[in-house]
C-alpha cells in the first residue's frame, strides 16, 4: 500500500471512495463527499493534508485535514480538523484508516501544526492519541456526546493555554 498526496486527477475516484465508505455508516449523513469538494475550494484547504491510500493503483482510502480556529473571548488559536477519513467498505478493518491517520499526523507536524480536532468514535480514535476535548477546555459546536469530541496534540504542549469553542470553516455548515 502507498500513501501519497491527493492530486486533482484523483478527485472523482476519491469522491466515490468517500461516498462508498459512508453509505452504510451509522452516524453519517452521506454528504461527506460533497464536504470534501467544498473544502478543496476553500482557503482552509492544505493540499499536502489531503492524502490517499492506494493498493495496486486503486484508491482505497482518503483522509483530509483542514484549518480551523479555536476561539475564546480574548484569543483565537489555529488548529486542524480531521474530517473525513474514508476507506472503501471491502478494505475496512485492515488498518488502512489507521495508517492514513498516522501519516496525516506526521505530515501535519512537519508543516508546523500543533493540534487536530475531530468528532469521531470514542473507541477508535484514542488508540491514535486522541483525548476528550473538554479535558483541555475545548468545546465543539455540536449537540453530541462529549466522548465523541476529541483532540490530539501533535507536539508536546501543543494545546497549552488553548481553551475555547471550535469554529469550523463555513463549508462544514453548507
Order of alpha helices (4+ residues) and beta strands (2+ residues): beta-alpha-alpha-beta-beta-beta-alpha-beta-beta-beta-beta-beta
